[in-house]
Amino acid sequence: MQDRHITLAHGNGGHFMRELIEEVFARHLVNPGLDLDVDAATLPWSDPHCELMMTTDGFTVQPLEFPGGDIGMLAVHGTVNDLAVSGAVPRYLSLNVFAEEGLEIALLERIVVSLAAAAREVGVAVVAGDTKVVRRGEGGGLYLATTGIGAKPRSLLLGMSLIQPSDAVLVSGPIGAHGIAVLLAREQFGLRGDLQSDAASVLPLTLALRDFDGLRFMRDPTRGGLATVMHDIARVRNIGVRLEQAAIPVAEPVRAVCEILGYDPYYLPCEGRVVAVIAASEAQAALRSWRELPQGRDAALIGHIDPSVTRVVLTTELGGARYLEELEDDPLPRIC
């Protein structure tokens, strides 16, 4: 492939598009389920004890490459993580690519290589996809859209409706690193640092909790962060949540940037963390199981479901309390 930049011809369905798909996408995503000559992939399935789950997501992060990751691996992790926190083991992905005229093919290939590596690491196959090219100035360089399919044991029941008063709230590690890493990569405020995004697969973390009878709910706190997950619980269950500020892990670089720029770490997106709600009687055992994993060594019990309040309350390190209001504005657009 001799072209160095995306042109409109790469999206017209002809020779150049075929060459792009074969030389950049199929070459790196090769697997038995990927067939370029059909319009739909056949998914082998025969397990009566599991049910299929499907999710879909879109990714518009800017810049396309950032410390600790890029839009390619983010697309894989973001999609499989939605399946994982639902109790499923991810199996298949589709990939839709929206490339802007003028995008360097070398950059696109780096992103696809990263995407393919993330898929192999998690154990998912990209079995279908589509490519579109938009005119220069009509896109942000590259957008990705994915659909994921996974398998969940039929006996595993999870959901906000199962949450009970006094249940414990766990988080698998420090919050906000992805949001701040992408923010620093934009160099909008003259700040620099070596902080990396927390983007990663959370599948090992979710698998570690699936056998706990008291597990009620899991979610990855992406856009809107930890606070938004807590508000979702409070709204659906019509019950309050009380968090302990001193227990919530926040890395020092994240805390420092938040103090300088006025961001609140509780609303910043994570891309490799899990928030779990579990029966209080099993919380410490669940915490130990997380801390035995590299991804969960800084896991913490950060609060509980509190029927004595009707909102999301943060008990401060000084012993006071403040409400974590529901997020309205988007503090960091194009973050994932």
N, C-alpha and C positions, 0 to 999 in steps of 0.2 A: 504494500500500500504506500503510494508515493505522496499523497496529499498530506499537508502538515496542519491544515485548519479545516473545520467543518464548513461546508458550503450548503446552499439550499438543495443541491443535487443529491446530497447524502440523505435527504428525507423524501425523495420523490418516488420511491418504490422500484427504481431501476438499478442499473449496474453498480453505481457508486454506493447506493444504500446496501445492496447485497454484499459488496466488498467490505463495507464498514462493519456490518453484522458478523461476517465470517472472520475477518482479521482482528477485530478488537473484542467483540463480545463472545462469540462462540469459541474462539481459540482459548480464552481464559476460563469460560464457564462450562467447558465440555463435561458432559455426564450422560449416562444412558437414557435419561428422560428427555434430553433436549433434542428436538427434531425441528430443523429449520423449514421443513417442507410441509408441515401441517399447521392448522390454525388453532388447535387445542391439544393439550397434552393429556395422555391417558395416565391416570394415577393408580398404580397397583394398590389394592386395598382388600383385606379379607379378615380383619380381626373383629369378631363380634363383641369383644369386651371393651372396645374403645369407640369413641365418637370423633368425627372429624370436626375441627374448628378452623375458621377462616378469618383473617383480618386483612385490612388494607391500609396503606399509609402513603403520604407524600413527603418529599424532602426538598427544601429550598435553601439550605444553610449557606451563609455567606461569611467568610470566604469558603471556597470549595474544599480547600485543604487547611487544616488548623492543627495546632499542637495536640498530638495524641490521636489524630484521626482525619477523616475526610468524608465527603458526602457518600462515597461508596460503601465503606464499612458501616457508616451511620445508618444507611438504608437497610442493610442486613440486620444489624443489631436492633434497630428500632422496631422492625417488623417481627423478628423472632421473639423479642422481649415481650411484645404484646401477647403473643401466644403463650410464652412461658409463664407469665403471671396469671394467665387464665387456667393454668394447670396442664397445658399441653406440651408435648414434645414436638418442636417444629420439624417438618419434613420437606416441604416444597415451597418455592418462591416463584412468582412472576416478576418481571422487571420491565417497566416502561420508562423510556429515556426521552427527555425533551431537551435537545441541544440547541444552543443559539449559534447562528451563523457567525463564524470567526473564532469559535472555540478551538484551541489547539488540540490536535489529535493526540499529541504526546501526553497532555494533561488528562484527556479522557481515558487514555489507556492506563495511566497510573491509577486512576480512580477505579477502573474496572478490575485491574490486578488486585487492588486492595479489597474490593467487593468480593471477588472470587476467593481470596484468602480467608475473609471473614466467614463466607458461606461454608467453606471446607472445615474450618475450625468448629463451627457449630453443628455441622453434619446435615446441612440442608442443600438441596439441589435447585438451581434456577432452571426451570423446565419450560418457560414460555416468556415472551416479551414482545415489545414493540418499540420502534424508534421514530421520533418525529424531529424535524428541524424547523425552527422558527427564524424569522428574519432578524438580522442584526438590530439590536436595540429593543427587541420585543420580548426578551427573556433575561434571566440573570446568569447567563453562561451555561448552566446545566441544572435541570430539575429531574428528580427521579421519583417514580411512583411504583410501589410494590404491593403485591398481594401475597399473603402467607397462608399456608395450610399446615395444620398439625393434628396430632392425635392425643386425646385426653381420656384417661380411664373413666368409664361411665359411673363408677362408684365414687369418684372424687367430686364433691359438691363445694363450690366456692361462690361467694357473692356478697354484696353489701347487705342484702336482706338477712343474712345469717349472723351479722354482728350483734353482740350482746353487751349490755351494760357491764362495765369493769373489765372488758377485754383489753389486752395490752397492745400497744402500738410499737412495732419494731422498724428500724431502718437499717439497711445492710452496710452502710458506710457513709462517709462525709458527703454532704449535699452541696450542690451549686457549682461544682468544678467545671462541668461542661459549659454552662452559661458564661462563666468568667473567662475560660480559655478561649472561646470564640470571640468574646468581646475584646480581649487583649490582641487577638490576631488581626482584628480590624484596625488597630492602631489609631482609633479615633480620638483618644484622650491623651496621647503621648505617654501611655504607660506600657511597660514591658515586663515580662516575667517568664519563668520556665514552667509555669503551671500547665498541666496537660488535661485534656478532657477525660472524663471518667467513662467515655463510650466503651461499652463492652457487652458481651452476652451475659444475661443474668440467669441463664438456664441452670447452671450448677447450684445457684442460690435457691431457685424455686423447687428443684428436685429434692434439695435437702429438707424442705418443709412438707412435702406432699404426704408423708406418712403420719403426720401429727393429726390426731383426731380433732383437736381443738382449732385447727387452722380455719379461719373464716374467709379471708380475703387477701389478695395480693394485687399490687399495682406498681408499675414503674413511674416515678414522678417526673415526667418529661415537662412539656410546656405547662407553666403555672406552678411547677415545683411541689414541694411537700405540702404547703398550705392549701393548694387547690385540691389535692387528694383528700385532705381532712375536711374541706368544705363539701366535697361530694358525699362523703360519709354522713356528715351532719345533715345535709339536705335530704338524702334518701332515707335515712333511718330516723330523722326528726329527733336527733339526740346530740348532745354536746361531746366535744373532744377536748381534753386537757393535755397540753404538751409541756414538757419541762425544758426550758432553755438550756440549762446546764448540761443536760443529757444529749442534746442534739449535736452530732459531730459536724463541725465546719472546719475545713482546713484553714490554716492561718493566712495563706495568700488570698483565699476567697474572702475571708473576713476583712482583710486589709483593704482590698479593692472595693468591697461593699461600703466600708466606712468612708473611703475617699470620694466615691461617686454617688453615695446615697442609695445604693441598692439594698434590698432586703434578701438575705440568702434563702429564706423560707419560700420565696417565690421563684427562685432561679431553677432552670431545668437541669435535670440529671439524665444521663443516657446509659448508666450502668448500675443503677441502684434499684432496690426493691423496698417498698413499704408493705409491711404485713400486719394484719390484725389477727390475733390468736388468743385463745383462752388464757387468762392470767396464770392458771395452774401449770401451763406448758411453756410459758414465755421464756423462762431461764434455760430450759432444755433446748428450745428452738434457737435461742441466742448462742448457746454453746455450739450447736451444729453449724451455724453460720461462721462463727469465729474459727472453726477448724479449716475453713476454706480460705485460699488466698484472697478471693473477692470479698470475703466477709470478716476479715480480721478486725476491722474497726466497727463492727455492727454494734448497735445500741438499742436499749429499751428506752423510748423517748416520751412515753405518755400512756394514757388509757382513755377508754370511752367513759364519759362522765355524765350520767343522767341528771346531775344537779345543775348543769348549765345547758344552755340551748345553742351555744355558738362555739367557735374554735377559740380556745383560751390558751395563751402562752404564759406560764408562770416564769417570771424573770429570775435571773441569778441573784437579784437583791431581795427576792421574796414577794415582789409585787406581781401584778398580772396585767396583761393587755390582750385585747381582742386582735386576732389575725383576721382582718377584713377580707372579703372575697375580692379576688383580682379583677380589675376592670380594664385598665390600659395594658398594652403589651410592652413591657420594659425593654425587651430584646427581640425585635422582629427578625425573621429569617435566621433563627437560631438552631433549627433542626428540620 
